[in-house]
Amino acid sequence: MKQSEEIRMTYSGVITKNNQKIVHVSFERGKDFAEGSIPSGKIEKSKGFTDEETQQLSQYLLQNADDIMKKAQKVNPLRNWMGKD
């Protein structure tokens, strides 16, 4: 990946779909973006990232899925929407 540019990662709260817990994850680098999810680790959308970079992001999701899931469980969408910490 481009070492000089910082990648920002954000994630949703835990969503349950078909009895499976899912977290949507977004990566941003300037105007570039990629969107994926865990537990699949699959990058579903991408613009500006190379194929190699999206593979690296996918690997990152798979390797850090447990940690991301734990953090996502603490996300309270209503509280965040209202601007409270």
PDB file with SEQRES, HELIX, SHEET and CRYST1 records, atoms N, CA, C and O in Angstrom:
SEQRES   1 A   85  MET LYS GLN SER GLU GLU ILE ARG MET THR TYR SER GLY          
SEQRES   2 A   85  VAL ILE THR LYS ASN ASN GLN LYS ILE VAL HIS VAL SER          
SEQRES   3 A   85  PHE GLU ARG GLY LYS ASP PHE ALA GLU GLY SER ILE PRO          
SEQRES   4 A   85  SER GLY LYS ILE GLU LYS SER LYS GLY PHE THR ASP GLU          
SEQRES   5 A   85  GLU THR GLN GLN LEU SER GLN TYR LEU LEU GLN ASN ALA          
SEQRES   6 A   85  ASP ASP ILE MET LYS LYS ALA GLN LYS VAL ASN PRO LEU          
SEQRES   7 A   85  ARG ASN TRP MET GLY LYS ASP                                  
HELIX    1 AA1 ASP A   51  GLN A   63  1                                  13    
HELIX    2 AA2 ALA A   65  ALA A   72  1                                   8    
HELIX    3 AA3 PRO A   77  TRP A   81  1                                   5    
SHEET    1 AA1 3 ARG A   8  TYR A  11  0                                        
SHEET    2 AA1 3 GLN A  20  ARG A  29 -1                                        
SHEET    3 AA1 3 ILE A  15  LYS A  17 -1                                        
SHEET    1 AA2 3 GLN A  20  ARG A  29  0                                        
SHEET    2 AA2 3 ASP A  32  ILE A  38 -1                                        
SHEET    3 AA2 3 ILE A  43  LYS A  47 -1                                        
CRYST1    1.000    1.000    1.000  90.00  90.00  90.00 P 1           1          
ATOM      1  N   MET A   1       0.828  -1.179   0.000  1.00  0.00           N  
ATOM      2  CA  MET A   1       0.000   0.000   0.000  1.00  0.00           C  
ATOM      3  C   MET A   1       0.868   1.235   0.000  1.00  0.00           C  
ATOM      4  O   MET A   1       2.047   1.193   0.352  1.00  0.00           O  
ATOM      5  N   LYS A   2       0.267   2.325  -0.398  1.00  0.00           N  
ATOM      6  CA  LYS A   2       0.978   3.595  -0.423  1.00  0.00           C  
ATOM      7  C   LYS A   2       1.293   4.002   1.013  1.00  0.00           C  
ATOM      8  O   LYS A   2       0.393   4.352   1.776  1.00  0.00           O  
ATOM      9  N   GLN A   3       2.555   3.956   1.372  1.00  0.00           N  
ATOM     10  CA  GLN A   3       2.957   4.216   2.748  1.00  0.00           C  
ATOM     11  C   GLN A   3       2.713   5.660   3.176  1.00  0.00           C  
ATOM     12  O   GLN A   3       2.490   5.919   4.359  1.00  0.00           O  
ATOM     13  N   SER A   4       2.751   6.605   2.235  1.00  0.00           N  
ATOM     14  CA  SER A   4       2.647   8.009   2.604  1.00  0.00           C  
ATOM     15  C   SER A   4       1.213   8.464   2.893  1.00  0.00           C  
ATOM     16  O   SER A   4       1.010   9.539   3.456  1.00  0.00           O  
ATOM     17  N   GLU A   5       0.235   7.669   2.520  1.00  0.00           N  
ATOM     18  CA  GLU A   5      -1.155   8.071   2.731  1.00  0.00           C  
ATOM     19  C   GLU A   5      -1.811   7.223   3.812  1.00  0.00           C  
ATOM     20  O   GLU A   5      -1.697   5.997   3.817  1.00  0.00           O  
ATOM     21  N   GLU A   6      -2.490   7.891   4.715  1.00  0.00           N  
ATOM     22  CA  GLU A   6      -3.155   7.222   5.818  1.00  0.00           C  
ATOM     23  C   GLU A   6      -4.490   6.649   5.365  1.00  0.00           C  
ATOM     24  O   GLU A   6      -5.220   7.277   4.598  1.00  0.00           O  
ATOM     25  N   ILE A   7      -4.797   5.463   5.841  1.00  0.00           N  
ATOM     26  CA  ILE A   7      -6.086   4.836   5.548  1.00  0.00           C  
ATOM     27  C   ILE A   7      -6.937   4.925   6.805  1.00  0.00           C  
ATOM     28  O   ILE A   7      -6.500   4.556   7.896  1.00  0.00           O  
ATOM     29  N   ARG A   8      -8.137   5.409   6.639  1.00  0.00           N  
ATOM     30  CA  ARG A   8      -9.082   5.546   7.750  1.00  0.00           C  
ATOM     31  C   ARG A   8     -10.073   4.393   7.676  1.00  0.00           C  
ATOM     32  O   ARG A   8     -10.649   4.129   6.621  1.00  0.00           O  
ATOM     33  N   MET A   9     -10.269   3.708   8.797  1.00  0.00           N  
ATOM     34  CA  MET A   9     -11.216   2.599   8.845  1.00  0.00           C  
ATOM     35  C   MET A   9     -12.366   2.958   9.777  1.00  0.00           C  
ATOM     36  O   MET A   9     -12.148   3.438  10.889  1.00  0.00           O  
ATOM     37  N   THR A  10     -13.589   2.723   9.316  1.00  0.00           N  
ATOM     38  CA  THR A  10     -14.772   2.887  10.156  1.00  0.00           C  
ATOM     39  C   THR A  10     -15.582   1.601  10.065  1.00  0.00           C  
ATOM     40  O   THR A  10     -15.431   0.830   9.118  1.00  0.00           O  
ATOM     41  N   TYR A  11     -16.436   1.375  11.047  1.00  0.00           N  
ATOM     42  CA  TYR A  11     -17.234   0.148  11.047  1.00  0.00           C  
ATOM     43  C   TYR A  11     -18.596   0.414  11.654  1.00  0.00           C  
ATOM     44  O   TYR A  11     -18.785   1.344  12.437  1.00  0.00           O  
ATOM     45  N   SER A  12     -19.533  -0.429  11.270  1.00  0.00           N  
ATOM     46  CA  SER A  12     -20.898  -0.327  11.771  1.00  0.00           C  
ATOM     47  C   SER A  12     -20.990  -1.045  13.112  1.00  0.00           C  
ATOM     48  O   SER A  12     -20.032  -1.659  13.583  1.00  0.00           O  
ATOM     49  N   GLY A  13     -22.176  -0.947  13.711  1.00  0.00           N  
ATOM     50  CA  GLY A  13     -22.472  -1.809  14.834  1.00  0.00           C  
ATOM     51  C   GLY A  13     -22.732  -3.202  14.284  1.00  0.00           C  
ATOM     52  O   GLY A  13     -22.711  -3.407  13.071  1.00  0.00           O  
ATOM     53  N   VAL A  14     -22.975  -4.149  15.160  1.00  0.00           N  
ATOM     54  CA  VAL A  14     -23.242  -5.524  14.746  1.00  0.00           C  
ATOM     55  C   VAL A  14     -24.668  -5.609  14.204  1.00  0.00           C  
ATOM     56  O   VAL A  14     -25.623  -5.158  14.836  1.00  0.00           O  
ATOM     57  N   ILE A  15     -24.783  -6.196  13.027  1.00  0.00           N  
ATOM     58  CA  ILE A  15     -26.074  -6.392  12.374  1.00  0.00           C  
ATOM     59  C   ILE A  15     -26.316  -7.889  12.298  1.00  0.00           C  
ATOM     60  O   ILE A  15     -25.411  -8.639  11.932  1.00  0.00           O  
ATOM     61  N   THR A  16     -27.509  -8.335  12.632  1.00  0.00           N  
ATOM     62  CA  THR A  16     -27.836  -9.756  12.523  1.00  0.00           C  
ATOM     63  C   THR A  16     -28.668  -9.963  11.270  1.00  0.00           C  
ATOM     64  O   THR A  16     -29.728  -9.361  11.100  1.00  0.00           O  
ATOM     65  N   LYS A  17     -28.163 -10.831  10.390  1.00  0.00           N  
ATOM     66  CA  LYS A  17     -28.851 -11.139   9.142  1.00  0.00           C  
ATOM     67  C   LYS A  17     -28.793 -12.645   8.935  1.00  0.00           C  
ATOM     68  O   LYS A  17     -27.714 -13.238   8.932  1.00  0.00           O  
ATOM     69  N   ASN A  18     -29.959 -13.259   8.763  1.00  0.00           N  
ATOM     70  CA  ASN A  18     -30.045 -14.716   8.606  1.00  0.00           C  
ATOM     71  C   ASN A  18     -29.316 -15.435   9.745  1.00  0.00           C  
ATOM     72  O   ASN A  18     -28.576 -16.392   9.520  1.00  0.00           O  
ATOM     73  N   ASN A  19     -29.538 -14.957  10.963  1.00  0.00           N  
ATOM     74  CA  ASN A  19     -28.929 -15.521  12.173  1.00  0.00           C  
ATOM     75  C   ASN A  19     -27.406 -15.461  12.185  1.00  0.00           C  
ATOM     76  O   ASN A  19     -26.766 -16.240  12.891  1.00  0.00           O  
ATOM     77  N   GLN A  20     -26.818 -14.556  11.421  1.00  0.00           N  
ATOM     78  CA  GLN A  20     -25.369 -14.385  11.399  1.00  0.00           C  
ATOM     79  C   GLN A  20     -25.047 -12.944  11.780  1.00  0.00           C  
ATOM     80  O   GLN A  20     -25.681 -12.007  11.294  1.00  0.00           O  
ATOM     81  N   LYS A  21     -24.062 -12.777  12.650  1.00  0.00           N  
ATOM     82  CA  LYS A  21     -23.632 -11.437  13.056  1.00  0.00           C  
ATOM     83  C   LYS A  21     -22.649 -10.909  12.029  1.00  0.00           C  
ATOM     84  O   LYS A  21     -21.662 -11.564  11.693  1.00  0.00           O  
ATOM     85  N   ILE A  22     -22.940  -9.696  11.531  1.00  0.00           N  
ATOM     86  CA  ILE A  22     -22.143  -9.080  10.474  1.00  0.00           C  
ATOM     87  C   ILE A  22     -21.768  -7.663  10.892  1.00  0.00           C  
ATOM     88  O   ILE A  22     -22.553  -6.960  11.530  1.00  0.00           O  
ATOM     89  N   VAL A  23     -20.560  -7.258  10.524  1.00  0.00           N  
ATOM     90  CA  VAL A  23     -20.117  -5.881  10.716  1.00  0.00           C  
ATOM     91  C   VAL A  23     -19.629  -5.376   9.363  1.00  0.00           C  
ATOM     92  O   VAL A  23     -18.804  -6.018   8.713  1.00  0.00           O  
ATOM     93  N   HIS A  24     -20.138  -4.230   8.945  1.00  0.00           N  
ATOM     94  CA  HIS A  24     -19.699  -3.609   7.693  1.00  0.00           C  
ATOM     95  C   HIS A  24     -18.527  -2.676   8.012  1.00  0.00           C  
ATOM     96  O   HIS A  24     -18.568  -1.908   8.973  1.00  0.00           O  
ATOM     97  N   VAL A  25     -17.490  -2.762   7.186  1.00  0.00           N  
ATOM     98  CA  VAL A  25     -16.268  -2.004   7.416  1.00  0.00           C  
ATOM     99  C   VAL A  25     -15.941  -1.182   6.168  1.00  0.00           C  
ATOM    100  O   VAL A  25     -16.017  -1.685   5.047  1.00  0.00           O  
ATOM    101  N   SER A  26     -15.579   0.081   6.374  1.00  0.00           N  
ATOM    102  CA  SER A  26     -15.188   0.957   5.268  1.00  0.00           C  
ATOM    103  C   SER A  26     -13.756   1.430   5.474  1.00  0.00           C  
ATOM    104  O   SER A  26     -13.328   1.716   6.592  1.00  0.00           O  
ATOM    105  N   PHE A  27     -13.027   1.503   4.364  1.00  0.00           N  
ATOM    106  CA  PHE A  27     -11.669   2.039   4.366  1.00  0.00           C  
ATOM    107  C   PHE A  27     -11.657   3.238   3.435  1.00  0.00           C  
ATOM    108  O   PHE A  27     -12.212   3.180   2.339  1.00  0.00           O  
ATOM    109  N   GLU A  28     -11.027   4.324   3.864  1.00  0.00           N  
ATOM    110  CA  GLU A  28     -10.924   5.530   3.043  1.00  0.00           C  
ATOM    111  C   GLU A  28      -9.482   6.009   3.023  1.00  0.00           C  
ATOM    112  O   GLU A  28      -8.782   5.984   4.035  1.00  0.00           O  
ATOM    113  N   ARG A  29      -9.058   6.446   1.841  1.00  0.00           N  
ATOM    114  CA  ARG A  29      -7.724   7.028   1.668  1.00  0.00           C  
ATOM    115  C   ARG A  29      -7.892   8.133   0.631  1.00  0.00           C  
ATOM    116  O   ARG A  29      -7.912   7.872  -0.572  1.00  0.00           O  
ATOM    117  N   GLY A  30      -8.012   9.348   1.102  1.00  0.00           N  
ATOM    118  CA  GLY A  30      -8.298  10.441   0.177  1.00  0.00           C  
ATOM    119  C   GLY A  30      -9.639  10.190  -0.490  1.00  0.00           C  
ATOM    120  O   GLY A  30     -10.659  10.063   0.189  1.00  0.00           O  
ATOM    121  N   LYS A  31      -9.646  10.118  -1.821  1.00  0.00           N  
ATOM    122  CA  LYS A  31     -10.880   9.835  -2.571  1.00  0.00           C  
ATOM    123  C   LYS A  31     -11.092   8.346  -2.799  1.00  0.00           C  
ATOM    124  O   LYS A  31     -12.136   7.946  -3.315  1.00  0.00           O  
ATOM    125  N   ASP A  32     -10.123   7.522  -2.426  1.00  0.00           N  
ATOM    126  CA  ASP A  32     -10.230   6.080  -2.594  1.00  0.00           C  
ATOM    127  C   ASP A  32     -11.077   5.500  -1.469  1.00  0.00           C  
ATOM    128  O   ASP A  32     -11.048   6.000  -0.345  1.00  0.00           O  
ATOM    129  N   PHE A  33     -11.831   4.445  -1.770  1.00  0.00           N  
ATOM    130  CA  PHE A  33     -12.602   3.779  -0.731  1.00  0.00           C  
ATOM    131  C   PHE A  33     -12.729   2.289  -1.033  1.00  0.00           C  
ATOM    132  O   PHE A  33     -12.610   1.849  -2.176  1.00  0.00           O  
ATOM    133  N   ALA A  34     -12.971   1.541   0.018  1.00  0.00           N  
ATOM    134  CA  ALA A  34     -13.257   0.111  -0.104  1.00  0.00           C  
ATOM    135  C   ALA A  34     -14.234  -0.236   1.009  1.00  0.00           C  
ATOM    136  O   ALA A  34     -14.137   0.279   2.123  1.00  0.00           O  
ATOM    137  N   GLU A  35     -15.172  -1.112   0.693  1.00  0.00           N  
ATOM    138  CA  GLU A  35     -16.167  -1.539   1.669  1.00  0.00           C  
ATOM    139  C   GLU A  35     -16.177  -3.048   1.731  1.00  0.00           C  
ATOM    140  O   GLU A  35     -16.222  -3.727   0.705  1.00  0.00           O  
ATOM    141  N   GLY A  36     -16.136  -3.564   2.937  1.00  0.00           N  
ATOM    142  CA  GLY A  36     -16.163  -5.008   3.134  1.00  0.00           C  
ATOM    143  C   GLY A  36     -16.952  -5.350   4.378  1.00  0.00           C  
ATOM    144  O   GLY A  36     -17.605  -4.490   4.970  1.00  0.00           O  
ATOM    145  N   SER A  37     -16.889  -6.609   4.769  1.00  0.00           N  
ATOM    146  CA  SER A  37     -17.610  -7.034   5.964  1.00  0.00           C  
ATOM    147  C   SER A  37     -16.886  -8.193   6.626  1.00  0.00           C  
ATOM    148  O   SER A  37     -16.077  -8.887   6.010  1.00  0.00           O  
ATOM    149  N   ILE A  38     -17.201  -8.376   7.889  1.00  0.00           N  
ATOM    150  CA  ILE A  38     -16.761  -9.567   8.592  1.00  0.00           C  
ATOM    151  C   ILE A  38     -18.015 -10.274   9.075  1.00  0.00           C  
ATOM    152  O   ILE A  38     -19.002  -9.609   9.389  1.00  0.00           O  
ATOM    153  N   PRO A  39     -18.010 -11.577   9.144  1.00  0.00           N  
ATOM    154  CA  PRO A  39     -16.859 -12.458   9.195  1.00  0.00           C  
ATOM    155  C   PRO A  39     -16.308 -12.903   7.833  1.00  0.00           C  
ATOM    156  O   PRO A  39     -15.282 -13.581   7.802  1.00  0.00           O  
ATOM    157  N   SER A  40     -16.933 -12.557   6.728  1.00  0.00           N  
ATOM    158  CA  SER A  40     -16.479 -13.064   5.427  1.00  0.00           C  
ATOM    159  C   SER A  40     -15.105 -12.527   5.040  1.00  0.00           C  
ATOM    160  O   SER A  40     -14.329 -13.225   4.388  1.00  0.00           O  
ATOM    161  N   GLY A  41     -14.798 -11.292   5.435  1.00  0.00           N  
ATOM    162  CA  GLY A  41     -13.546 -10.672   5.045  1.00  0.00           C  
ATOM    163  C   GLY A  41     -13.546 -10.202   3.602  1.00  0.00           C  
ATOM    164  O   GLY A  41     -12.525  -9.728   3.102  1.00  0.00           O  
ATOM    165  N   LYS A  42     -14.669 -10.328   2.937  1.00  0.00           N  
ATOM    166  CA  LYS A  42     -14.761  -9.990   1.521  1.00  0.00           C  
ATOM    167  C   LYS A  42     -14.897  -8.480   1.329  1.00  0.00           C  
ATOM    168  O   LYS A  42     -15.667  -7.819   2.025  1.00  0.00           O  
ATOM    169  N   ILE A  43     -14.134  -7.948   0.374  1.00  0.00           N  
ATOM    170  CA  ILE A  43     -14.278  -6.548  -0.028  1.00  0.00           C  
ATOM    171  C   ILE A  43     -15.339  -6.533  -1.131  1.00  0.00           C  
ATOM    172  O   ILE A  43     -15.137  -7.100  -2.205  1.00  0.00           O  
ATOM    173  N   GLU A  44     -16.467  -5.880  -0.854  1.00  0.00           N  
ATOM    174  CA  GLU A  44     -17.597  -5.897  -1.780  1.00  0.00           C  
ATOM    175  C   GLU A  44     -17.567  -4.768  -2.803  1.00  0.00           C  
ATOM    176  O   GLU A  44     -18.027  -4.936  -3.932  1.00  0.00           O  
ATOM    177  N   LYS A  45     -17.025  -3.611  -2.406  1.00  0.00           N  
ATOM    178  CA  LYS A  45     -16.927  -2.449  -3.302  1.00  0.00           C  
ATOM    179  C   LYS A  45     -15.567  -1.822  -3.115  1.00  0.00           C  
ATOM    180  O   LYS A  45     -15.000  -1.841  -2.023  1.00  0.00           O  
ATOM    181  N   SER A  46     -15.048  -1.261  -4.203  1.00  0.00           N  
ATOM    182  CA  SER A  46     -13.754  -0.615  -4.103  1.00  0.00           C  
ATOM    183  C   SER A  46     -13.576   0.356  -5.256  1.00  0.00           C  
ATOM    184  O   SER A  46     -13.994   0.081  -6.380  1.00  0.00           O  
ATOM    185  N   LYS A  47     -12.957   1.487  -4.974  1.00  0.00           N  
ATOM    186  CA  LYS A  47     -12.605   2.443  -6.019  1.00  0.00           C  
ATOM    187  C   LYS A  47     -11.289   3.105  -5.615  1.00  0.00           C  
ATOM    188  O   LYS A  47     -11.185   3.688  -4.536  1.00  0.00           O  
ATOM    189  N   GLY A  48     -10.293   3.010  -6.483  1.00  0.00           N  
ATOM    190  CA  GLY A  48      -9.018   3.659  -6.232  1.00  0.00           C  
ATOM    191  C   GLY A  48      -7.963   2.759  -5.619  1.00  0.00           C  
ATOM    192  O   GLY A  48      -6.772   3.043  -5.740  1.00  0.00           O  
ATOM    193  N   PHE A  49      -8.369   1.683  -4.968  1.00  0.00           N  
ATOM    194  CA  PHE A  49      -7.419   0.721  -4.431  1.00  0.00           C  
ATOM    195  C   PHE A  49      -7.087  -0.298  -5.519  1.00  0.00           C  
ATOM    196  O   PHE A  49      -7.965  -0.693  -6.287  1.00  0.00           O  
ATOM    197  N   THR A  50      -5.832  -0.723  -5.589  1.00  0.00           N  
ATOM    198  CA  THR A  50      -5.438  -1.746  -6.552  1.00  0.00           C  
ATOM    199  C   THR A  50      -5.964  -3.109  -6.091  1.00  0.00           C  
ATOM    200  O   THR A  50      -6.393  -3.263  -4.947  1.00  0.00           O  
ATOM    201  N   ASP A  51      -5.927  -4.089  -6.988  1.00  0.00           N  
ATOM    202  CA  ASP A  51      -6.338  -5.452  -6.622  1.00  0.00           C  
ATOM    203  C   ASP A  51      -5.489  -5.981  -5.465  1.00  0.00           C  
ATOM    204  O   ASP A  51      -6.000  -6.635  -4.555  1.00  0.00           O  
ATOM    205  N   GLU A  52      -4.197  -5.692  -5.512  1.00  0.00           N  
ATOM    206  CA  GLU A  52      -3.310  -6.147  -4.434  1.00  0.00           C  
ATOM    207  C   GLU A  52      -3.693  -5.495  -3.107  1.00  0.00           C  
ATOM    208  O   GLU A  52      -3.687  -6.150  -2.065  1.00  0.00           O  
ATOM    209  N   GLU A  53      -4.026  -4.210  -3.150  1.00  0.00           N  
ATOM    210  CA  GLU A  53      -4.422  -3.510  -1.929  1.00  0.00           C  
ATOM    211  C   GLU A  53      -5.732  -4.046  -1.374  1.00  0.00           C  
ATOM    212  O   GLU A  53      -5.872  -4.193  -0.159  1.00  0.00           O  
ATOM    213  N   THR A  54      -6.700  -4.341  -2.245  1.00  0.00           N  
ATOM    214  CA  THR A  54      -7.969  -4.886  -1.745  1.00  0.00           C  
ATOM    215  C   THR A  54      -7.753  -6.274  -1.149  1.00  0.00           C  
ATOM    216  O   THR A  54      -8.434  -6.646  -0.193  1.00  0.00           O  
ATOM    217  N   GLN A  55      -6.825  -7.036  -1.693  1.00  0.00           N  
ATOM    218  CA  GLN A  55      -6.496  -8.341  -1.102  1.00  0.00           C  
ATOM    219  C   GLN A  55      -5.881  -8.154   0.283  1.00  0.00           C  
ATOM    220  O   GLN A  55      -6.176  -8.914   1.205  1.00  0.00           O  
ATOM    221  N   GLN A  56      -5.032  -7.147   0.427  1.00  0.00           N  
ATOM    222  CA  GLN A  56      -4.432  -6.855   1.729  1.00  0.00           C  
ATOM    223  C   GLN A  56      -5.490  -6.405   2.734  1.00  0.00           C  
ATOM    224  O   GLN A  56      -5.442  -6.789   3.903  1.00  0.00           O  
ATOM    225  N   LEU A  57      -6.444  -5.592   2.278  1.00  0.00           N  
ATOM    226  CA  LEU A  57      -7.526  -5.155   3.166  1.00  0.00           C  
ATOM    227  C   LEU A  57      -8.383  -6.342   3.586  1.00  0.00           C  
ATOM    228  O   LEU A  57      -8.804  -6.429   4.740  1.00  0.00           O  
ATOM    229  N   SER A  58      -8.641  -7.245   2.667  1.00  0.00           N  
ATOM    230  CA  SER A  58      -9.409  -8.448   2.967  1.00  0.00           C  
ATOM    231  C   SER A  58      -8.677  -9.289   4.016  1.00  0.00           C  
ATOM    232  O   SER A  58      -9.290  -9.774   4.966  1.00  0.00           O  
ATOM    233  N   GLN A  59      -7.380  -9.455   3.839  1.00  0.00           N  
ATOM    234  CA  GLN A  59      -6.572 -10.200   4.818  1.00  0.00           C  
ATOM    235  C   GLN A  59      -6.620  -9.516   6.184  1.00  0.00           C  
ATOM    236  O   GLN A  59      -6.709 -10.182   7.216  1.00  0.00           O  
ATOM    237  N   TYR A  60      -6.560  -8.196   6.182  1.00  0.00           N  
ATOM    238  CA  TYR A  60      -6.635  -7.435   7.437  1.00  0.00           C  
ATOM    239  C   TYR A  60      -7.960  -7.733   8.146  1.00  0.00           C  
ATOM    240  O   TYR A  60      -7.985  -7.969   9.354  1.00  0.00           O  
ATOM    241  N   LEU A  61      -9.058  -7.720   7.386  1.00  0.00           N  
ATOM    242  CA  LEU A  61     -10.365  -8.004   7.983  1.00  0.00           C  
ATOM    243  C   LEU A  61     -10.397  -9.394   8.597  1.00  0.00           C  
ATOM    244  O   LEU A  61     -10.888  -9.566   9.713  1.00  0.00           O  
ATOM    245  N   LEU A  62      -9.883 -10.381   7.887  1.00  0.00           N  
ATOM    246  CA  LEU A  62      -9.887 -11.755   8.383  1.00  0.00           C  
ATOM    247  C   LEU A  62      -9.016 -11.904   9.633  1.00  0.00           C  
ATOM    248  O   LEU A  62      -9.406 -12.574  10.589  1.00  0.00           O  
ATOM    249  N   GLN A  63      -7.849 -11.283   9.622  1.00  0.00           N  
ATOM    250  CA  GLN A  63      -6.920 -11.406  10.740  1.00  0.00           C  
ATOM    251  C   GLN A  63      -7.379 -10.645  11.983  1.00  0.00           C  
ATOM    252  O   GLN A  63      -7.003 -10.996  13.101  1.00  0.00           O  
ATOM    253  N   ASN A  64      -8.190  -9.609  11.789  1.00  0.00           N  
ATOM    254  CA  ASN A  64      -8.616  -8.763  12.910  1.00  0.00           C  
ATOM    255  C   ASN A  64     -10.113  -8.853  13.181  1.00  0.00           C  
ATOM    256  O   ASN A  64     -10.666  -8.008  13.885  1.00  0.00           O  
ATOM    257  N   ALA A  65     -10.764  -9.856  12.638  1.00  0.00           N  
ATOM    258  CA  ALA A  65     -12.223  -9.983  12.741  1.00  0.00           C  
ATOM    259  C   ALA A  65     -12.704 -10.011  14.189  1.00  0.00           C  
ATOM    260  O   ALA A  65     -13.687  -9.347  14.517  1.00  0.00           O  
ATOM    261  N   ASP A  66     -12.043 -10.756  15.054  1.00  0.00           N  
ATOM    262  CA  ASP A  66     -12.484 -10.844  16.448  1.00  0.00           C  
ATOM    263  C   ASP A  66     -12.420  -9.485  17.140  1.00  0.00           C  
ATOM    264  O   ASP A  66     -13.350  -9.101  17.848  1.00  0.00           O  
ATOM    265  N   ASP A  67     -11.330  -8.763  16.937  1.00  0.00           N  
ATOM    266  CA  ASP A  67     -11.158  -7.453  17.557  1.00  0.00           C  
ATOM    267  C   ASP A  67     -12.178  -6.448  17.015  1.00  0.00           C  
ATOM    268  O   ASP A  67     -12.773  -5.690  17.782  1.00  0.00           O  
ATOM    269  N   ILE A  68     -12.379  -6.443  15.700  1.00  0.00           N  
ATOM    270  CA  ILE A  68     -13.351  -5.535  15.092  1.00  0.00           C  
ATOM    271  C   ILE A  68     -14.753  -5.849  15.601  1.00  0.00           C  
ATOM    272  O   ILE A  68     -15.524  -4.939  15.907  1.00  0.00           O  
ATOM    273  N   MET A  69     -15.083  -7.136  15.693  1.00  0.00           N  
ATOM    274  CA  MET A  69     -16.411  -7.549  16.178  1.00  0.00           C  
ATOM    275  C   MET A  69     -16.625  -7.072  17.612  1.00  0.00           C  
ATOM    276  O   MET A  69     -17.707  -6.588  17.941  1.00  0.00           O  
ATOM    277  N   LYS A  70     -15.615  -7.201  18.468  1.00  0.00           N  
ATOM    278  CA  LYS A  70     -15.730  -6.749  19.863  1.00  0.00           C  
ATOM    279  C   LYS A  70     -15.975  -5.248  19.931  1.00  0.00           C  
ATOM    280  O   LYS A  70     -16.814  -4.782  20.701  1.00  0.00           O  
ATOM    281  N   LYS A  71     -15.238  -4.496  19.121  1.00  0.00           N  
ATOM    282  CA  LYS A  71     -15.409  -3.038  19.115  1.00  0.00           C  
ATOM    283  C   LYS A  71     -16.775  -2.656  18.547  1.00  0.00           C  
ATOM    284  O   LYS A  71     -17.411  -1.725  19.040  1.00  0.00           O  
ATOM    285  N   ALA A  72     -17.225  -3.361  17.526  1.00  0.00           N  
ATOM    286  CA  ALA A  72     -18.519  -3.061  16.894  1.00  0.00           C  
ATOM    287  C   ALA A  72     -19.677  -3.336  17.841  1.00  0.00           C  
ATOM    288  O   ALA A  72     -20.725  -2.699  17.737  1.00  0.00           O  
ATOM    289  N   GLN A  73     -19.503  -4.274  18.759  1.00  0.00           N  
ATOM    290  CA  GLN A  73     -20.567  -4.583  19.724  1.00  0.00           C  
ATOM    291  C   GLN A  73     -20.815  -3.420  20.673  1.00  0.00           C  
ATOM    292  O   GLN A  73     -21.878  -3.337  21.289  1.00  0.00           O  
ATOM    293  N   LYS A  74     -19.842  -2.524  20.795  1.00  0.00           N  
ATOM    294  CA  LYS A  74     -19.981  -1.355  21.671  1.00  0.00           C  
ATOM    295  C   LYS A  74     -20.590  -0.156  20.960  1.00  0.00           C  
ATOM    296  O   LYS A  74     -20.890   0.856  21.594  1.00  0.00           O  
ATOM    297  N   VAL A  75     -20.776  -0.261  19.643  1.00  0.00           N  
ATOM    298  CA  VAL A  75     -21.332   0.843  18.869  1.00  0.00           C  
ATOM    299  C   VAL A  75     -22.836   0.933  19.140  1.00  0.00           C  
ATOM    300  O   VAL A  75     -23.562  -0.057  19.048  1.00  0.00           O  
ATOM    301  N   ASN A  76     -23.274   2.127  19.470  1.00  0.00           N  
ATOM    302  CA  ASN A  76     -24.689   2.380  19.695  1.00  0.00           C  
ATOM    303  C   ASN A  76     -25.129   3.398  18.640  1.00  0.00           C  
ATOM    304  O   ASN A  76     -24.928   4.598  18.826  1.00  0.00           O  
ATOM    305  N   PRO A  77     -25.731   2.934  17.526  1.00  0.00           N  
ATOM    306  CA  PRO A  77     -26.069   3.847  16.426  1.00  0.00           C  
ATOM    307  C   PRO A  77     -26.956   5.019  16.848  1.00  0.00           C  
ATOM    308  O   PRO A  77     -26.736   6.140  16.391  1.00  0.00           O  
ATOM    309  N   LEU A  78     -27.931   4.794  17.689  1.00  0.00           N  
ATOM    310  CA  LEU A  78     -28.837   5.871  18.097  1.00  0.00           C  
ATOM    311  C   LEU A  78     -28.074   6.925  18.909  1.00  0.00           C  
ATOM    312  O   LEU A  78     -28.250   8.128  18.714  1.00  0.00           O  
ATOM    313  N   ARG A  79     -27.239   6.454  19.805  1.00  0.00           N  
ATOM    314  CA  ARG A  79     -26.462   7.376  20.637  1.00  0.00           C  
ATOM    315  C   ARG A  79     -25.492   8.181  19.762  1.00  0.00           C  
ATOM    316  O   ARG A  79     -25.327   9.383  19.971  1.00  0.00           O  
ATOM    317  N   ASN A  80     -24.846   7.524  18.778  1.00  0.00           N  
ATOM    318  CA  ASN A  80     -23.926   8.221  17.883  1.00  0.00           C  
ATOM    319  C   ASN A  80     -24.670   9.219  17.011  1.00  0.00           C  
ATOM    320  O   ASN A  80     -24.179  10.320  16.763  1.00  0.00           O  
ATOM    321  N   TRP A  81     -25.841   8.842  16.551  1.00  0.00           N  
ATOM    322  CA  TRP A  81     -26.651   9.722  15.702  1.00  0.00           C  
ATOM    323  C   TRP A  81     -27.027  10.994  16.452  1.00  0.00           C  
ATOM    324  O   TRP A  81     -27.111  12.073  15.867  1.00  0.00           O  
ATOM    325  N   MET A  82     -27.251  10.851  17.749  1.00  0.00           N  
ATOM    326  CA  MET A  82     -27.636  12.002  18.562  1.00  0.00           C  
ATOM    327  C   MET A  82     -26.429  12.822  18.990  1.00  0.00           C  
ATOM    328  O   MET A  82     -26.586  13.846  19.655  1.00  0.00           O  
ATOM    329  N   GLY A  83     -25.208  12.385  18.615  1.00  0.00           N  
ATOM    330  CA  GLY A  83     -24.004  13.149  18.927  1.00  0.00           C  
ATOM    331  C   GLY A  83     -23.488  12.955  20.322  1.00  0.00           C  
ATOM    332  O   GLY A  83     -22.743  13.799  20.820  1.00  0.00           O  
ATOM    333  N   LYS A  84     -23.862  11.854  20.985  1.00  0.00           N  
ATOM    334  CA  LYS A  84     -23.371  11.583  22.332  1.00  0.00           C  
ATOM    335  C   LYS A  84     -22.290  10.519  22.264  1.00  0.00           C  
ATOM    336  O   LYS A  84     -22.327   9.627  21.417  1.00  0.00           O  
ATOM    337  N   ASP A  85     -21.316  10.629  23.178  1.00  0.00           N  
ATOM    338  CA  ASP A  85     -20.212   9.652  23.195  1.00  0.00           C  
ATOM    339  C   ASP A  85     -20.614   8.362  23.839  1.00  0.00           C  
ATOM    340  O   ASP A  85     -19.804   7.440  23.932  1.00  0.00           O  
TER     341      ASP A  85                                                      
END                                                                             
